Each structure stands twice: as C-alpha cells, then as structure tokens.
Amino acid sequence: MLFQHIWAAFCQALGIGLNGGDLTATQMGLRAAVIYLTWLAAVRFADNRLLGRYSPFDVVLAVILGAVLGRAINGSTPFFETLIAGAVLVGMHWILTIVSSHSHAFGNLVKGKERLLVWNGEVQRVEMRRNHLSDRDLLEMLRLKGNVADPRSVAAAYLERNGEISVLPHRTPQVIEV
C-alpha cells in the first residue's frame, strides 16, 4: 500500500504518461536527474575498455546531455524546459565532481578505481578475469603503453579508471664507472 503511494507520487513527479509538451520544467529536471543517476550506475558496471579515455562519469553526461539538448534543437520537446533539464545535468555533474574530489570513497563509487593487473612481474589472474582481459589483451596493452613485451619485466601495471593501462617497468640498476 505504501509502495503504491510512493510509486504514484514518483510517476506524478516525473510526469509519467504525459506527452512531451505537457511536462513542466520541474518534471523535465527530475527526469534528467533520474536518467543521469540511472545511466551513471549502468555505465559504471560496463567494461571500462569500451569507454576509451573518458571515465564513465564523463561519458554519462556527454551522452545524456547530447540526447536531451538534441530534442530542443529538433523541437520534439519544449525549448526552455529542455534547457533547464540540460542545466540540471551539468549541475549534477559539477556537484558530484566536487563531492568526489573531497571524498575518496565517493570518487571510487562514482568514477571507479584502478585495478592492479601485474605486480613484480606476476600477472594478477583474479583481476584479469574480473576485468574480462585475456593474456593477449594484456600483452597488447603492455606493448602499446609501456614498450614492454613480457609481463615479467613489469614492476606494476594498472587498468586505470578511464579504461587505459599504465605500466611501470622494472628499473635496471645503472652501473656508473668512476
């Protein structure tokens, strides 16, 4: 019973069932916030390698903002309300960026965290499986990003939050003759 009342209030707040022209600015702003948070969670669980150089945090804003503002351009939604929804998205991104810069735990939740793939020349198989990386994927990334052909010559390699790999090769001691 309580759940039905909450669900009805949620649907009313978002204007579920209304045509685009009948939505209020508040309903469009709330829709933007709900879509943003939903897609941020979805992209966080996606494969980081698909995202290239950007974090899921940034990809969500770019995709949703483009979709929202595109509707204002083609006239399928009211212009000013759509601009307000876009402003809500940018504002949420800004606020979440500030909060994540002050809270390491929140930053990890929203942006993810780096994953250790190689440590002292040993491939971390559990992390490789967790990130759906094959040995060939790892070797390719080591060659491309670290100019290293063999994991045994790597001190550490990380799958970073943005999906790229960082490689720290073993340092060979240099002998200097005096």
Secondary structure by P-SEA (a helix, b strand, c coil): caaaaaaaaaaaaaccccccccccaaaaaaaaaaaaaaaaaaaaaccccccccccaaaaaaaaaaaaaaaaaaaccccaaaaaaaaaaaaaaaaaaaaaaaacaaaaaaabbbbbbcccccccaaaaaaaacccaaaaaaaaaacccccccccccccccccccbbbbbccccbbbbcc
